[in-house]
């Protein structure tokens, strides 16, 4: 799962670089890990979220859920929790929507 953060002073650029950037158990765990790290920063903080390549996010990882159906419920719960965290995130937060944003990925852009 490739979600990394580049720091430019008080601005942190979160890049989701995982192909179609689909929401699955691994991506939700990484999102929450990164947000937890950023929440620990004291002082001014701004967050820019961007995808990579053709996709900002292609939504839920339905192919993975077909292979691992037990991951679907926890992933959707993690995505809903992510929406809430971003709504309440203690920083100015924007999405630089670089490409396609479908379903849950489009909902993610609306939260920012």
C-alpha positions as CSV (number, residue, x, y, z in Angstrom):
1,X,0.0,0.0,0.0
2,X,1.6,3.2,-1.1
3,X,0.4,6.3,0.7
4,X,3.2,8.7,1.5
5,X,3.5,12.2,2.9
6,X,5.8,14.9,1.7
7,X,6.3,17.9,4.0
8,X,6.7,21.4,2.8
9,X,6.9,23.6,5.9
10,X,3.4,23.5,7.5
11,X,1.9,21.9,4.3
12,X,1.8,18.1,4.1
13,X,1.1,16.5,0.7
14,X,-0.5,13.1,1.0
15,X,0.0,11.1,-2.2
16,X,-2.1,7.9,-2.7
17,X,0.0,6.0,-5.3
18,X,-1.5,2.6,-5.6
19,X,-2.7,2.3,-9.2
20,X,-6.4,2.8,-9.1
21,X,-6.3,3.8,-5.4
22,X,-9.1,1.5,-4.4
23,X,-10.5,1.3,-0.9
24,X,-9.7,-2.0,0.8
25,X,-8.5,-3.2,4.2
26,X,-4.9,-2.3,3.5
27,X,-5.6,1.2,2.2
28,X,-8.0,2.0,5.0
29,X,-5.4,0.9,7.6
30,X,-2.7,3.1,5.9
31,X,-5.0,6.1,5.7
32,X,-5.8,5.9,9.4
33,X,-2.1,5.4,10.3
34,X,-1.1,8.5,8.3
35,X,-3.9,10.6,9.7
36,X,-2.9,9.6,13.2
37,X,0.7,10.7,12.6
38,X,-0.4,14.0,11.2
39,X,-2.8,14.6,14.1
40,X,0.2,14.5,16.4
41,X,1.8,17.5,14.8
42,X,1.7,20.6,16.9
43,X,1.4,24.1,15.3
44,X,0.1,25.1,11.9
45,X,-0.9,22.3,9.7
46,X,-2.4,22.1,6.2
47,X,-3.1,18.9,4.2
48,X,-3.3,18.4,0.4
49,X,-4.5,15.0,-0.7
50,X,-3.7,13.9,-4.3
51,X,-3.8,10.6,-6.2
52,X,-1.3,9.6,-8.8
53,X,-1.7,9.1,-12.5
54,X,-5.1,8.5,-14.0
55,X,-7.1,8.0,-10.7
56,X,-7.7,10.0,-7.6
57,X,-9.7,7.0,-6.3
58,X,-11.7,4.3,-8.1
59,X,-13.8,3.6,-5.0
60,X,-14.2,0.2,-3.2
61,X,-12.0,-2.7,-4.3
62,X,-14.8,-5.0,-5.5
63,X,-12.4,-7.4,-7.1
64,X,-10.7,-8.0,-3.8
65,X,-14.0,-8.4,-2.0
66,X,-15.0,-11.1,-4.4
67,X,-11.8,-13.0,-3.4
68,X,-12.0,-12.0,0.3
69,X,-15.7,-11.3,1.1
70,X,-14.9,-11.1,4.9
71,X,-13.0,-7.8,4.2
72,X,-16.0,-5.9,2.7
73,X,-17.7,-5.0,5.9
74,X,-14.6,-3.8,7.8
75,X,-13.4,-1.9,4.8
76,X,-16.7,0.0,4.4
77,X,-16.7,0.8,8.2
78,X,-13.1,2.0,7.8
79,X,-14.1,4.2,4.9
80,X,-17.0,5.7,6.8
81,X,-14.6,6.4,9.7
82,X,-12.2,8.0,7.3
83,X,-15.0,10.3,6.1
84,X,-15.7,11.4,9.7
85,X,-12.0,11.9,10.5
86,X,-11.5,14.1,7.5
87,X,-14.6,16.2,8.3
88,X,-13.1,16.8,11.8
89,X,-9.5,16.8,10.9
90,X,-7.6,19.6,12.7
91,X,-6.1,21.2,9.7
92,X,-7.0,23.0,6.5
93,X,-7.5,20.1,4.1
94,X,-8.0,20.1,0.3
95,X,-8.1,17.5,-2.4
96,X,-6.1,18.1,-5.6
97,X,-8.2,15.8,-7.7
98,X,-5.8,14.7,-10.4
99,X,-8.0,12.1,-12.2
100,X,-11.0,9.9,-12.0
101,X,-12.9,9.7,-8.7
102,X,-15.7,7.1,-8.6
103,X,-18.1,5.9,-5.9
104,X,-16.4,5.9,-2.5
105,X,-13.5,7.8,-4.1
106,X,-15.8,10.5,-5.3
107,X,-17.4,10.7,-1.8
108,X,-14.0,11.1,-0.4
109,X,-13.4,14.2,-2.5
110,X,-16.7,15.7,-1.3
111,X,-15.6,15.4,2.3
112,X,-12.6,17.6,1.7
